Amino acid sequence: MLNVGKIEEGFVLDHIKAGKSLELYDHLQLDKLDCTVAIIKNARSNKMGKKDILKVECDINMLDLDVLAFIDHSITVNVIKNGEIVEKKALVLPAEIRNVIRCHNPRCITSIEQELPHIFYLADPDKEVYRCRYCEEKYLDSAK
């Protein structure tokens, strides 16, 4: 059995789909933070079969919940203070996301104007459909 020590201050991202923890690590830009990060891949889970877990020892305010919710809003966010879970944050799909995904429409202005931010808005919350703010192109993600 693998034993990863508890953290005193920070957050634990639980119920991440197996194999998605490194994608989250990149999108949350955890490599740019000066903090301790533990990535647990393919942990056994009664609910999911296998899951990933991220343990991050830093201020919860450094976490971009919108990016996290866009990638997978079913992830559990446990806020840790003094070694104990003090809050569980619920994730909701953000109304807008910036510079997380790119528009694949070759005629979109973002293909020509490289410095423009890639902005997508939530067009259909029920079907979790995002569209490009500039050209209305639907974002297609094979994993979603």
VOGU-61699 format. One line per 10 residues: number of its first residue (from 1); their letters; for each residue x, y, z of N, C-alpha, C. Coordinates in Angstrom, 3 decimals, m for minus. Example, Ala and Ser with C-alpha at 12.3 -4.5 7.8 and 13.67 -1.06 7.14 Angstrom:
residues 2
1 = as = 13.190:m5.690:7.800:12.300:m4.500:7.800:13.200:m3.300:7.800 ~ 12.850:m2.250:7.080:13.670:m1.060:7.140:12.900:0.030:7.870
//
This chain:
residues 144
1 = mlnvgkieeg = 0.846:m1.183:0.000:0.000:0.000:0.000:0.886:1.238:0.000 ~ 0.576:2.162:m0.890:1.295:3.424:m1.001:0.796:4.377:0.074 ~ 1.704:5.070:0.750:1.317:6.001:1.798:1.853:7.381:1.454 ~ 0.954:8.323:1.200:1.330:9.710:0.937:0.871:10.512:2.141 ~ 1.795:11.220:2.776:1.491:11.958:3.997:0.433:13.022:3.814 ~ m0.194:13.388:4.936:m1.233:14.406:4.866:m0.606:15.787:4.753 ~ m1.393:16.727:4.235:m0.903:18.093:4.091:m1.534:18.957:5.175 ~ m0.848:20.025:5.543:m1.330:20.916:6.602:m2.225:22.020:6.055 ~ m1.849:22.640:4.942:m2.559:23.759:4.339:m2.583:23.536:2.841 ~ m3.741:23.556:2.235:m3.807:23.377:0.792:m5.116:22.768:0.347
11 = fvldhikagk = m5.037:21.921:m0.665:m6.249:21.299:m1.183:m5.933:19.937:m1.765 ~ m6.951:19.103:m1.766:m6.859:17.770:m2.353:m7.949:17.679:m3.414 ~ m7.531:17.364:m4.631:m8.479:17.152:m5.725:m8.699:15.651:m5.830 ~ m9.902:15.234:m5.554:m10.230:13.815:m5.513:m11.259:13.489:m6.598 ~ m11.366:12.224:m6.920:m12.304:11.719:m7.932:m12.004:12.264:m9.324 ~ m10.718:12.383:m9.621:m10.280:12.759:m10.966:m10.312:11.495:m11.812 ~ m10.829:11.597:m13.026:m10.837:10.435:m13.910:m9.409:9.911:m14.053 ~ m9.254:8.602:m14.002:m7.933:7.973:m14.093:m7.193:8.457:m15.335 ~ m5.956:8.895:m15.140:m5.121:9.353:m16.245:m5.230:10.838:m16.552 ~ m6.086:11.577:m15.867:m6.300:13.001:m16.152:m5.497:13.933:m15.244
21 = slelydhlql = m4.800:13.405:m14.244:m4.129:14.266:m13.271:m3.019:15.119:m13.886 ~ m2.276:14.582:m14.850:m1.207:15.373:m15.464:m1.767:16.500:m16.320 ~ m2.893:16.263:m16.977:m3.561:17.323:m17.737:m3.986:18.453:m16.791 ~ m4.550:18.084:m15.640:m4.928:19.088:m14.645:m3.708:19.841:m14.138 ~ m2.645:19.114:m13.869:m1.392:19.718:m13.407:m0.936:20.807:m14.383 ~ m0.991:20.505:m15.679:m0.584:21.478:m16.701:m1.539:22.662:m16.763 ~ m2.836:22.396:m16.854:m3.812:23.482:m16.984:m3.867:24.382:m15.759 ~ m3.656:23.826:m14.582:m3.657:24.629:m13.358:m2.315:25.327:m13.133 ~ m1.333:25.030:m14.001:0.019:25.607:m13.957:0.674:25.408:m12.585 ~ 0.516:24.204:m12.063:1.096:23.893:m10.759:2.620:23.868:m10.806
31 = dkldctvaii = 3.198:23.684:m12.001:4.654:23.699:m12.126:5.235:25.089:m11.872 ~ 4.405:26.126:m11.970:4.871:27.500:m11.763:4.769:27.930:m10.294 ~ 4.114:27.123:m9.471:3.958:27.446:m8.058:5.083:26.821:m7.247 ~ 5.481:27.512:m6.215:6.514:26.995:m5.320:5.824:26.302:m4.150 ~ 5.349:25.083:m4.416:4.633:24.339:m3.392:4.819:22.841:m3.625 ~ 4.432:22.074:m2.629:4.538:20.626:m2.722:3.302:20.071:m3.426 ~ 3.535:19.183:m4.406:2.440:18.570:m5.155:2.665:17.061:m5.180 ~ 1.618:16.314:m4.844:1.660:14.860:m4.958:0.618:14.439:m5.984 ~ 1.045:13.667:m6.967:0.141:13.147:m7.995:0.013:11.647:m7.777 ~ m1.199:11.214:m7.563:m1.460:9.791:m7.359:m2.306:9.332:m8.542
41 = knarsnkmgk = m1.754:8.432:m9.329:m2.453:7.954:m10.525:m2.968:6.542:m10.302 ~ m4.134:6.290:m10.860:m4.745:4.961:m10.860:m4.932:4.368:m9.462 ~ m5.350:5.218:m8.535:m5.649:4.731:m7.184:m6.950:3.931:m7.228 ~ m7.058:2.920:m6.386:m8.283:2.136:m6.328:m9.425:2.983:m5.782 ~ m10.601:2.818:m6.376:m11.774:3.567:m5.937:m13.000:2.669:m6.022 ~ m13.769:2.615:m4.929:m15.008:1.830:m4.942:m16.020:2.430:m5.901 ~ m16.053:3.752:m5.966:m17.041:4.454:m6.783:m16.679:4.461:m8.264 ~ m15.376:4.630:m8.571:m14.956:4.832:m9.958:m14.132:3.685:m10.534 ~ m13.769:2.736:m9.720:m12.863:1.678:m10.177:m11.420:2.126:m9.998 ~ m11.001:3.118:m10.810:m9.690:3.748:m10.682:m9.895:5.255:m10.725
51 = kdilkvecdi = m9.027:5.972:m10.041:m9.103:7.431:m10.032:m7.711:8.007:m9.809 ~ m7.577:9.300:m10.100:m6.358:10.037:m9.794:m6.668:11.003:m8.656 ~ m5.629:11.384:m7.931:m5.755:12.337:m6.826:m4.581:13.314:m6.923 ~ m4.849:14.584:m6.703:m3.794:15.598:m6.619:m3.835:16.205:m5.228 ~ m2.682:16.221:m4.558:m2.566:16.876:m3.262:m1.614:18.052:m3.441 ~ m2.073:19.250:m3.101:m1.263:20.445:m3.307:m1.199:21.233:m2.008 ~ 0.017:21.472:m1.543:0.204:22.209:m0.293:0.517:23.670:m0.617 ~ m0.559:24.463:m0.771:m0.446:25.908:m0.986:m1.818:26.533:m0.759 ~ m1.901:27.838:m0.870:m3.148:28.569:m0.647:m4.196:28.155:m1.684 ~ m5.423:27.879:m1.230:m6.503:27.466:m2.125:m6.818:28.545:m3.149
61 = nmldldvlaf = m6.564:29.801:m2.834:m6.853:30.896:m3.761:m5.957:30.879:m4.988 ~ m4.919:30.073:m4.966:m4.042:29.943:m6.124:m4.621:28.965:m7.148 ~ m5.702:28.312:m6.813:m6.337:27.326:m7.677:m7.404:27.997:m8.541 ~ m7.331:27.806:m9.846:m8.332:28.350:m10.763:m9.470:27.344:m10.887 ~ m10.535:27.589:m10.126:m11.662:26.658:m10.099:m12.394:26.608:m11.433 ~ m12.353:27.684:m12.218:m13.014:27.679:m13.527:m12.352:26.676:m14.471 ~ m11.025:26.669:m14.488:m10.300:25.710:m15.336:m10.619:24.291:m14.883 ~ m10.587:24.106:m13.596:m10.874:22.793:m13.028:m12.289:22.335:m13.375 ~ m13.258:23.222:m13.229:m14.650:22.877:m13.524:m14.852:22.596:m15.009 ~ m14.151:23.336:m15.876:m14.278:23.093:m17.311:m13.771:21.695:m17.658
71 = idhsitvnvi = m12.633:21.317:m17.099:m12.040:20.018:m17.416:m12.918:18.887:m16.884 ~ m13.364:19.004:m15.642:m14.223:17.968:m15.068:m14.905:18.520:m13.818 ~ m16.176:18.877:m13.941:m16.886:19.487:m12.810:m17.354:18.467:m11.772 ~ m17.026:17.200:m11.966:m17.382:16.194:m10.954:m16.243:15.937:m9.961 ~ m15.122:16.612:m10.142:m13.987:16.478:m9.219:m14.370:17.065:m7.866 ~ m13.932:16.415:m6.808:m14.155:16.907:m5.457:m12.957:17.748:m5.043 ~ m13.222:18.970:m4.565:m12.161:19.860:m4.085:m12.272:19.946:m2.571 ~ m11.285:19.381:m1.881:m11.250:19.416:m0.425:m10.244:20.470:0.011 ~ m10.712:21.451:0.781:m9.832:22.498:1.305:m9.305:22.030:2.656 ~ m7.973:22.090:2.809:m7.318:21.591:4.021:m6.721:22.754:4.807
81 = kngeivekka = m7.017:22.802:6.093:m6.405:23.773:7.016:m6.040:23.012:8.283 ~ m4.840:23.243:8.773:m4.347:22.562:9.973:m4.503:21.041:9.881 ~ m4.279:20.506:8.685:m4.307:19.061:8.481:m5.688:18.444:8.389 ~ m6.744:19.257:8.430:m8.110:18.740:8.404:m8.890:19.335:7.235 ~ m9.856:18.579:6.710:m10.747:19.089:5.670:m11.711:20.071:6.327 ~ m11.687:21.332:5.874:m12.572:22.349:6.439:m13.702:22.725:5.491 ~ m13.540:22.370:4.210:m14.567:22.719:3.234:m14.445:21.815:2.020 ~ m15.597:21.512:1.437:m15.640:20.807:0.148:m16.291:21.769:m0.830 ~ m15.551:22.115:m1.872:m16.064:23.072:m2.859:m16.745:22.328:m3.996 ~ m17.932:22.806:m4.350:m18.653:22.251:m5.493:m18.220:23.009:m6.745
91 = lvlpaeirnv = m18.004:22.291:m7.812:m17.599:22.914:m9.066:m18.800:23.052:m9.989 ~ m18.895:24.200:m10.641:m19.935:24.429:m11.643:m19.255:24.882:m12.922 ~ m19.843:24.522:m14.044:m19.262:24.909:m15.324:m19.180:26.430:m15.404 ~ m18.016:26.973:m15.778:m17.880:28.424:m15.870:m18.626:28.972:m17.085 ~ m19.138:30.180:m16.962:m19.840:30.826:m18.075:m18.875:31.155:m19.203 ~ m17.609:31.395:m18.855:m16.600:31.744:m19.859:m15.245:31.217:m19.416 ~ m14.448:30.775:m20.383:m13.070:30.363:m20.094:m12.134:31.054:m21.077 ~ m10.943:31.382:m20.586:m9.952:32.095:m21.399:m8.646:31.317:m21.426 ~ m8.138:31.130:m22.625:m6.808:30.550:m22.847:m6.618:29.169:m22.229 ~ m7.677:28.395:m22.193:m7.584:27.006:m21.735:m7.614:26.083:m22.942
101 = irchnprcit = m8.502:26.390:m23.880:m8.613:25.626:m25.117:m8.448:26.591:m26.286 ~ m8.197:26.033:m27.459:m7.974:26.850:m28.646:m9.047:26.575:m29.684 ~ m9.365:27.610:m30.450:m10.332:27.462:m31.534:m9.634:26.769:m32.702 ~ m10.294:25.764:m33.250:m9.704:25.000:m34.356:m10.222:25.430:m35.725 ~ m11.026:26.478:m35.748:m11.534:27.001:m37.016:m10.406:27.787:m37.700 ~ m9.940:27.351:m38.853:m8.828:28.046:m39.516:m9.184:29.460:m39.962 ~ m10.475:29.778:m40.069:m10.895:31.124:m40.466:m11.142:32.038:m39.269 ~ m11.009:31.525:m38.069:m11.226:32.329:m36.857:m10.122:33.383:m36.748 ~ m10.468:34.546:m36.224:m9.507:35.640:m36.061:m8.334:35.226:m35.164 ~ m8.564:34.282:m34.253:m7.481:33.835:m33.366:m6.398:33.057:m34.110
111 = sieqelphif = m6.739:32.550:m35.304:m5.721:31.869:m36.121:m4.759:32.864:m36.750 ~ m5.245:34.075:m36.996:m4.436:35.108:m37.646:m3.781:36.018:m36.610 ~ m4.579:36.483:m35.666:m4.095:37.381:m34.610:m3.656:36.532:m33.408 ~ m2.420:36.124:m33.401:m1.909:35.177:m32.407:m1.995:35.690:m30.964 ~ m1.963:37.023:m30.771:m1.952:37.559:m29.412:m3.355:37.655:m28.788 ~ m4.395:37.426:m29.576:m5.756:37.475:m29.039:m5.983:36.328:m28.050 ~ m6.697:36.605:m26.962:m7.008:35.513:m26.032:m8.043:34.575:m26.656 ~ m7.925:33.313:m26.349:m8.901:32.324:m26.814:m10.015:32.289:m25.774 ~ m11.167:32.820:m26.159:m12.294:32.943:m25.237:m13.441:32.067:m25.730 ~ m13.940:31.242:m24.837:m15.089:30.396:m25.132:m16.162:30.653:m24.085
121 = yladpdkevy = m17.416:30.647:m24.516:m18.526:30.837:m23.585:m19.394:29.571:m23.568 ~ m20.072:29.374:m22.463:m20.940:28.212:m22.285:m22.250:28.473:m23.025 ~ m22.414:27.869:m24.183:m23.585:28.086:m25.026:m24.769:27.224:m24.599 ~ m24.495:25.995:m24.152:m25.562:25.082:m23.749:m25.117:24.323:m22.492 ~ m25.548:24.814:m21.319:m25.123:24.170:m20.061:m25.570:22.710:m19.942 ~ m26.744:22.371:m20.484:m27.243:20.997:m20.368:m26.370:20.007:m21.130 ~ m25.910:20.411:m22.311:m25.068:19.539:m23.131:m23.577:19.855:m22.970 ~ m23.264:20.816:m22.085:m21.879:21.223:m21.806:m21.147:21.645:m23.078 ~ m21.807:22.493:m23.879:m21.249:22.956:m25.147:m20.664:24.349:m24.982 ~ m19.403:24.480:m25.381:m18.735:25.779:m25.395:m18.531:26.207:m26.843
131 = rcryceekyl = m18.633:27.531:m27.077:m18.428:28.096:m28.415:m17.427:29.231:m28.344 ~ m16.683:29.390:m29.432:m15.698:30.456:m29.550:m16.418:31.808:m29.525 ~ m15.895:32.737:m28.756:m16.494:34.069:m28.643:m16.424:34.828:m29.972 ~ m15.431:34.540:m30.800:m15.212:35.295:m32.034:m15.962:34.720:m33.235 ~ m15.941:33.412:m33.402:m16.500:32.819:m34.631:m17.664:31.861:m34.382 ~ m17.998:31.635:m33.111:m19.103:30.749:m32.738:m18.839:29.263:m33.001 ~ m17.599:28.925:m33.348:m17.253:27.517:m33.577:m17.457:26.724:m32.283 ~ m18.109:25.572:m32.405:m18.336:24.698:m31.257:m17.030:23.996:m30.905 ~ m16.716:23.980:m29.606:m15.530:23.257:m29.153:m15.871:21.781:m29.075 ~ m15.086:20.968:m29.753:m15.277:19.520:m29.736:m14.138:18.877:m28.978
141 = dsak = m14.477:18.150:m27.956:m13.484:17.431:m27.169:m13.891:15.967:m27.162 ~ m13.036:15.135:m27.681:m13.345:13.710:m27.777:m13.490:13.061:m26.397 ~ m12.876:13.684:m25.355:m12.944:13.106:m24.015:m14.246:13.456:m23.307 ~ m14.951:14.482:m23.784:m16.179:14.918:m23.102:m17.387:14.222:m23.661
//
